[in-house]
Amino acid sequence: MKSSALRRTVARAAAVLATAMAVAVTAAPLTGTAQAHDAVSGSLSFSGEPGEFVSDGQSHQYTAGATEMFDVSGPTNENSVGVTVVTTEGKRWFLHMAAPDGQKLTDGATFTGASRWPYAQPEDPELQFSETDRSCDTGTGSFTISHIAYGPYGYIRELDATFEQYCNGSTLPLRGEVHARTAEPPAELAVGLNLDTTGKIDTRTGQITVGGTVTCNKPARITLAGNADQTQKRATPAGGYEEQVVNCTPGAPVPWTVSFASTEPGTTFQPGTATVRGIGRADDRDYPVTVDTGYKTAEVTLVKS
């Protein structure tokens, strides 16, 4: 009976930890989310024949550093790229190029038969070039990725591409090219968790206080979750914690503690050895990803506070 009770207690404790971390994952940014970064150098140029709608038959060139915005964005799966340019006059130009679903944009790749969302099918490439007041209802075209270089998680470091678009069934083309270089990508977030091997217990309430340290290579808001159980002669108390937030700064381990009591009916922690488990997760402020510390386990000696 005692063995069965212990297994049930440990299973419930593990479920608490798993549920807490599932909530953290649900709240985290999607790993496919596009990320935008300023171009430190580059240009967007295009021209259209007389009567072409989007360009109004004019030629334009915009240079990074001489505009209000020159952003390059891409998702973590390296499937597409977006370029947004806002001129000093307030015009917003937007270029979107995407490979068919499941494919990546790579050096030298040419895509024909492109159309704009939502008309493009999963097997089709996508192309859209527009300005706030000049956008196609439908459009077709092609584009070539002459060169593209990535950093972590789809961060677009370098881009050279040409494109050709036909708006609303017109036979008049708009042709353009884009060149962009962004800053060196930030470091990927790395976080660590350590559990102390000594904890405290308030024998009046049975509440225990355990803790440890977290580490990070850049500022991060680490959310901790975990549990503890203790094997006694006639009972197996167990409890847990979640949503324990530690603001981590790099340079030295950051201490943390958490207090809780047993949630097993009729049980209470006692001085002695208990098993403590924990994990931490944090959103990378530079990339649309969440990283974790990995699960940690420690045998902790509980002493009277």
Long-range contacts (C-beta under 8 A, 24 or more apart in sequence): 2-236, 5-236, 6-231, 6-236, 9-229, 9-236, 9-238, 9-264, 10-229, 10-236, 10-238, 12-238, 12-264, 13-227, 13-228, 13-229, 13-238, 13-239, 13-240, 13-277, 14-227, 16-227, 16-240, 16-242, 17-225, 17-226, 17-227, 17-240, 17-277, 17-279, 17-295, 19-242, 20-225, 20-240, 20-242, 20-243, 21-225, 21-279, 21-281, 21-292, 23-242, 24-223, 24-225, 24-281, 24-290, 25-281, 25-290, 28-281, 28-283, 28-289, 28-290, 29-283, 29-288, 29-289, 29-290, 30-288, 31-76, 31-153, 31-288, 31-289, 32-75, 32-76, 32-77, 32-288, 33-75, 33-76, 33-288, 34-73, 34-74, 34-75, 34-80, 34-82, 34-288, 35-73, 35-74, 35-75, 35-76, 35-153, 35-154, 35-155, 35-287, 35-288, 36-71, 36-72, 36-73, 36-82, 36-84, 37-71, 37-72, 37-73, 37-155, 37-156, 37-182, 37-183, 38-64, 38-69, 38-70, 38-71, 38-182, 38-183, 39-64, 39-70, 39-71, 39-72, 39-180, 39-181, 39-182, 40-64, 40-65, 40-181, 40-182, 40-183, 41-65, 41-180, 41-181, 42-70, 42-72, 42-159, 42-178, 42-179, 42-180, 42-181, 43-178, 43-179, 44-70, 44-83, 44-85, 44-93, 44-95, 44-176, 44-177, 44-178, 45-176, 45-177, 45-178, 46-129, 46-174, 46-175, 46-176, 46-177, 47-174, 47-175, 47-176, 48-172, 48-173, 48-174, 48-175, 49-172, 49-173, 50-172, 51-170, 51-172, 52-167, 52-170, 52-172, 52-173, 52-174, 53-134, 53-136, 53-167, 53-168, 53-170, 54-129, 54-130, 54-131, 54-134, 54-135, 54-136, 54-165, 54-167, 54-174, 55-134, 55-174, 56-134, 62-87, 62-93, 64-180, 70-180, 72-156, 72-159, 72-180, 72-182, 73-156, 74-150, 74-154, 74-155, 74-156, 75-154, 76-153, 76-154, 76-287, 76-288, 76-289, 77-104, 77-154, 78-104, 78-105, 78-150, 78-154, 79-103, 79-104, 79-105, 80-105, 80-126, 81-105, 81-145, 81-148, 81-156, 81-159, 81-161, 83-159, 83-178, 83-180, 91-131, 91-132, 92-131, 92-132, 93-129, 93-130, 93-131, 94-128, 94-129, 94-130, 94-131, 95-128, 95-129, 95-163, 95-176, 95-178, 96-126, 96-127, 96-128, 96-129, 97-125, 97-126, 97-127, 97-143, 97-145, 97-161, 97-163, 98-125, 98-126, 98-127, 99-125, 100-124, 100-125, 105-145, 105-148, 106-145, 106-148, 107-145, 107-146, 107-147, 107-148, 108-144, 108-145, 108-146, 109-144, 109-145, 110-142, 110-143, 110-144, 110-145, 111-142, 111-143, 111-144, 112-142, 113-140, 113-142, 114-140, 114-141, 114-142, 114-143, 115-139, 115-140, 115-141, 127-163, 127-165, 128-165, 129-163, 129-165, 129-174, 129-176, 136-165, 136-167, 136-168, 137-168, 138-167, 138-168, 138-169, 139-165, 139-166, 139-167, 139-168, 140-165, 140-166, 141-165, 141-166, 141-173, 151-184, 151-185, 152-185, 152-188, 152-287, 153-188, 153-284, 153-287, 153-288, 153-289, 155-182, 155-185, 155-287, 156-180, 156-182, 157-181, 157-182, 157-184, 157-185, 158-182, 185-286, 186-218, 186-286, 186-287, 187-217, 187-218, 188-284, 188-287, 188-291, 189-216, 189-217, 189-218, 189-220, 189-282, 189-284, 189-285, 189-286, 189-287, 189-289, 189-291, 190-216, 190-217, 190-291, 191-215, 191-216, 191-220, 191-222, 191-248, 191-280, 191-281, 191-282, 191-291, 191-292, 191-293, 192-216, 192-293, 193-222, 193-224, 193-278, 193-279, 193-280, 193-293, 193-294, 193-296, 194-253, 194-296, 195-276, 195-278, 195-296, 195-297, 195-298, 195-300, 196-298, 196-300, 197-298, 197-299, 197-300, 197-301, 198-300, 198-301, 198-303, 199-274, 199-276, 199-300, 199-301, 199-302, 199-303, 200-302, 200-303, 200-304, 200-305, 201-269, 201-270, 201-271, 201-302, 201-303, 201-304, 201-305, 202-305, 203-270, 203-271, 203-304, 205-261, 206-237, 206-261, 206-262, 206-268, 206-269, 206-270, 207-259, 207-260, 207-261, 207-269, 208-239, 208-259, 208-260, 208-261, 208-269, 208-274, 208-302, 209-257, 209-258, 209-259, 209-305, 210-257, 210-258, 210-276, 210-300, 211-255, 211-256, 211-257, 211-258, 212-255, 212-256, 212-278, 212-296, 212-298, 213-253, 213-254, 213-255, 213-256, 214-246, 214-248, 214-253, 214-254, 214-256, 214-280, 214-293, 215-248, 215-250, 215-253, 215-254, 216-248, 216-249, 216-250, 216-254, 216-282, 217-250, 218-250, 218-285, 218-286, 219-247, 219-248, 219-249, 219-250, 219-285, 220-248, 220-282, 220-283, 220-284, 220-285, 221-245, 221-246, 221-247, 221-248, 221-282, 221-283, 222-246, 222-247, 222-248, 222-280, 222-281, 222-282, 222-293, 223-280, 223-281, 223-282, 224-256, 224-258, 224-278, 224-279, 224-280, 225-278, 225-279, 225-280, 226-258, 226-276, 226-277, 226-278, 226-279, 227-276, 227-277, 228-260, 228-269, 228-274, 228-275, 228-276, 228-277, 228-300, 229-274, 229-275, 230-269, 230-270, 230-272, 230-273, 230-274, 230-275, 230-302, 232-267, 232-270, 235-264, 235-266, 235-267, 236-264, 236-267, 237-262, 237-264, 237-267, 237-268, 237-269, 237-270, 238-262, 238-263, 238-264, 238-267, 239-263, 239-264, 239-269, 246-280, 248-282, 269-302, 270-302, 271-302, 271-303, 271-304, 272-301, 272-302, 273-299, 273-300, 273-301, 273-302, 274-299, 274-300, 274-302, 275-299, 275-300, 276-300
